[in-house]
Amino acid sequence: GSDCAGALCLALDGARRSKASRLTFAKGRYDFWPDRARERQLFVSNNDEGLKRIAFDLAGFEDFEVDGQGSELIFHGWITPFVIEKARGVTLKNFSIDWGRAFHSEGLIREVHPDGLTLEFDGDNPNKIQGGILVFTDRPEGKERPQPSRGNDILYPYGNLLEFDPVRRETAFMARDHWAKRGLVAKELGKGTVRVTLEGLTGTPGNILVFGPNHRDCPAFVISNSAGVRVEQVDIHHCGGMGVIAQRSRDLALDLARITPPAGSKRIVSITADATHFSN
């Protein structure tokens, strides 16, 4: 539950100075917020460019291994877990990646109306009605600290809407994509229950409506201008972008890399864009 980002920066700085070959984590849970993470500009193919906070900045590393020994790495807010840039012979293994609050939100379809839906949200998908528009927010305890924000509200912006079958755990039969560029007009009916309005929006009671984020700001692994990178025994349960995005790189290996919601989770969707993507 404490922020490990600052300690991780110091550990990686020490590894660079001493030319260490391995960073090993005692098995456990490690949490990372963006506040104390390093930042720099990233230009990532098919994801959003910009100034990023980075937990594991492995730029320039050679013949280096990160071994989580089965650890859970939990990220919070707008932070990119791994950036491997101008690196050679880097291996990342034996850990899982997830977020304290997912970038997307999921609501249970309760009723279908001619002009929209009645949805029910649980505590993992906090929201409020702001100016007559449904907005998704942080957890009530305020332990997530992402951006952007409007006033004192911490918001998780959405764009794409897509219906999923929770039994088959896949997109609902003949489901259509819908877009809510300015958000959904909404009315609160009770705690956790909201009626939303959008022309053409329909669904099946019992299915899940997923509100996809309107950004790809936080891919899990960014590999750029590198060679000989291996990702082994890694579970990517969530990220705000692509799972593994590699550009201008060669000799890459994914060995038992799984992209799936965590075991026992009610979450339908794991990551919010491509599981893997390779450019040049």
Secondary structure, DSSP 8 states (H G I E B T S, - for coil): --B-HHHHHHHHHHHHHHT-SEEE--SSEEEE-STTSEEEEE--TTS--EEEEEEEE-TT-EEEEEEEEEEEEEE-SS-EEEEEES-EEEEEEEEEEEESS-SSEEEEEEEEETTEEEEE--TTS-EEEETTEEEEB--TT-----S-EETTEEB--EEEEEEEETTTTEE-TT---EE-TT--EEEEEETTEEEEE-TT----TTSEEEEEES---B-SEEEES-EEEEEEEEEE---BS-SEEEES-EEEEEEEEEE---TT---S---SS-SEEEE-
